[in-house]
Amino acid sequence: VLETVQLFRAKVVDVSPEAVTVEATGTSDKLAALLRMLEPYGIREMVKSGMVAVGRGPRSITATAVR
């Protein structure tokens, strides 16, 4: 995973024993290629947007109740 992230000039912003949080920017084609390369490792959630906040660690945002 780390080598793939580096290849696409993306950035690892958090690492835990169960999860890696990656920040990637670029064209739609570049991001689609990165996602294809990471797909075998499993993607819990993905956000495509401008400025965003992402939780740290193994729990995904969708796993918690938002009220």
C-alpha positions as CSV (number, residue, x, y, z in Angstrom):
1,V,0.0,0.0,0.0
2,L,2.7,2.5,1.0
3,E,4.6,1.9,-2.3
4,T,1.5,2.4,-4.3
5,V,0.6,5.6,-2.5
6,Q,4.2,6.9,-3.1
7,L,4.0,6.0,-6.8
8,F,0.9,8.2,-7.2
9,R,2.5,11.0,-5.1
10,A,-0.3,10.7,-2.6
11,K,0.3,11.2,1.1
12,V,-0.2,8.8,4.1
13,V,-1.8,11.0,6.8
14,D,-2.5,8.3,9.4
15,V,-1.5,4.7,10.0
16,S,-2.8,2.2,12.5
17,P,-2.5,-1.6,12.8
18,E,-5.8,-2.0,10.9
19,A,-6.0,1.0,8.6
20,V,-4.2,3.5,6.5
21,T,-5.6,7.0,5.7
22,V,-4.4,8.4,2.4
23,E,-4.7,11.9,0.9
24,A,-4.6,12.0,-2.9
25,T,-5.1,14.9,-5.3
26,G,-5.1,14.9,-9.1
27,T,-7.2,14.4,-12.2
28,S,-10.1,12.0,-12.2
29,D,-8.1,9.5,-14.3
30,K,-5.2,9.6,-11.8
31,L,-7.5,9.0,-8.8
32,A,-9.3,6.2,-10.6
33,A,-6.0,4.5,-11.3
34,L,-4.9,4.8,-7.7
35,L,-8.2,3.3,-6.5
36,R,-7.8,0.4,-9.0
37,M,-4.4,-0.3,-7.5
38,L,-5.6,-0.1,-3.9
39,E,-8.8,-2.1,-4.5
40,P,-7.3,-5.5,-3.6
41,Y,-6.5,-4.2,-0.1
42,G,-10.0,-3.1,0.5
43,I,-11.4,0.4,0.7
44,R,-13.7,1.1,3.7
45,E,-14.7,4.6,2.6
46,M,-13.7,7.3,0.2
47,V,-14.4,11.0,0.1
48,K,-14.2,13.0,-3.1
49,S,-14.5,16.7,-2.4
50,G,-12.6,19.9,-1.6
51,M,-11.6,20.5,1.9
52,V,-12.7,17.6,4.2
53,A,-12.2,16.1,7.7
54,V,-11.5,12.4,8.1
55,G,-11.4,10.5,11.3
56,R,-8.2,8.7,12.4
57,G,-7.7,5.0,13.2
58,P,-9.5,1.9,12.1
59,R,-13.1,3.0,12.7
60,S,-14.8,4.5,9.6
61,I,-17.2,7.4,9.9
62,T,-20.1,5.3,8.6
63,A,-19.5,2.9,11.5
64,T,-20.5,5.6,14.0
65,A,-23.9,7.2,14.4
66,V,-24.0,10.8,13.2
67,R,-26.5,12.9,15.0
